[in-house]
Amino acid sequence: MIPRPPPFAEPVYVARPLLPSLEQYSQRLAAVWESGWLTNGGAQHRALEQELSAYLGCPHLSLFNNGTIALIVACQALRLRGEVITTPFTFPATPHVLQWNGITPVFADVDPDTMTIDPAAIEPLVNGQTSAILGVHVYGTPCEVDAIDAIAQKSALKVVYDGAHAFGATISGKPIGAFGDATMFSFHATKLFHTAEGGALAVRDAQLKERVDLLKNFGILDENRVALPGINGKMSELSAAMGIEVLRIVERERSERARVAAIYAKRLGAHEGIVAMRPPEKVRDSLQYFVVRVDARSLGSTRDALHDRLRDFNIVTRKYFQPLCSEYDCYKHLPSAQPSRLPVATRIAREVLCLPFYGSLGDDDVHRICDAIDFCVSRPARAGPGAPK
Ligand SMILES: Cc1ncc(COP(=O)(O)O)c(C=O)c1O
């Protein structure tokens, strides 16, 4: 019989922002104060844009105030319209940016292994209204970029990737931002690399970057001319300064997360019904999430039961991405949103669970989380802590 482990004294959340030394951030802020320049492409912004272009291997990269606006601008820059084929297994922002551009999202089912949009499901949805494919490198697992590219070429479609989770991922050594016409990165505080709020758009060439840069600054060409109906997508100097300091410690955070992932993989491998998602061969892991899939039949416990019971131990897991976007009130009326057309996404949304994952989790913390999981799955639900004795 597995003894009941003690709960954590404080909640252990699924993510914790990577914080640079306050002293170093303050020094950088002192330079910002000195400059008297808080936004509109200041020195911090220019430096971060350059450093990130090099780090991510994306020569045509623009910084943004968040990833959602970056994706909205990508749609504008590429002149998308009509319908765009996308995945239901993602964060709300993905289909919302289409709606904000007056575009109808068309949901395609996902691949059962990678959980990214299934190229075989895309093809039958292409019609005269389709202008693009919007894939999501969900959890940092790359979409099937070659197959998507082939479909896009055949039907003259644009390809945009939501790479919110894919910072630093590569496929056979090629940077993730080098695929498609544009790739968005999110730098929200919960991301491996962050600027508190922020994002970036990597695009295929210098001309497109010029258009993106115009669009993110109200379309202003110069003092006398406004060329386009742009928006305010600019990253502030305070965020850019944070980004520069976070970039200095991101590799260290990556190795800490790899340590955490190795413990989880070893410990959870003992359960037949819990399968840890690992990056496919030839893919460099973005180390954004640690995701498991719960097979309720072989585990004897559902994903929901495990999620709920871990709360009793102050362990906060997340069911990203349930509900599916196709189940939201604003999209469920769409023909492509019907569950019968999305059987794989519907099934996996019930299986996935994101575990606490950040570098400052000590070995002992990870073992305690695994002990709690062992305990939860070893007994029927009503024997959990807090249940009547
Ligand atoms: C898949 C995905 N797309 C888009 C976004 C939105 O990014 P942001 O919060 O930077 O606007 C997120 C946010 O976490 C996300 O997970």
The ligand as a MOL file (V3000), in Angstrom:
LIG
                    3D

  0  0  0     0  0            999 V3000
M  V30 BEGIN CTAB
M  V30 COUNTS 16 16 0 0 0
M  V30 BEGIN ATOM
M  V30 1 C -1.0350 28.2580 -28.8240 0
M  V30 2 C -1.1000 29.6870 -28.3820 0
M  V30 3 N -1.3610 30.6410 -29.2960 0
M  V30 4 C -1.4240 31.9400 -28.9570 0
M  V30 5 C -1.2140 32.3520 -27.6670 0
M  V30 6 C -1.3220 33.8030 -27.3180 0
M  V30 7 O -0.1020 34.3690 -27.0190 0
M  V30 8 P -0.0360 35.7330 -26.1540 0
M  V30 9 O -0.4800 35.3710 -24.7660 0
M  V30 10 O 1.4140 36.1050 -26.1990 0
M  V30 11 O -0.9120 36.7090 -26.8120 0
M  V30 12 C -0.9530 31.4080 -26.6820 0
M  V30 13 C -0.7420 31.8630 -25.3000 0
M  V30 14 O -0.3110 31.1770 -24.4300 0
M  V30 15 C -0.8970 30.0390 -27.0360 0
M  V30 16 O -0.6920 29.0830 -26.1180 0
M  V30 END ATOM
M  V30 BEGIN BOND
M  V30 1 1 1 2
M  V30 2 1 2 3
M  V30 3 2 2 15
M  V30 4 2 3 4
M  V30 5 1 4 5
M  V30 6 1 5 6
M  V30 7 2 5 12
M  V30 8 1 6 7
M  V30 9 1 7 8
M  V30 10 2 8 9
M  V30 11 1 8 10
M  V30 12 1 8 11
M  V30 13 1 12 13
M  V30 14 1 12 15
M  V30 15 2 13 14
M  V30 16 1 15 16
M  V30 END BOND
M  V30 END CTAB
M  END
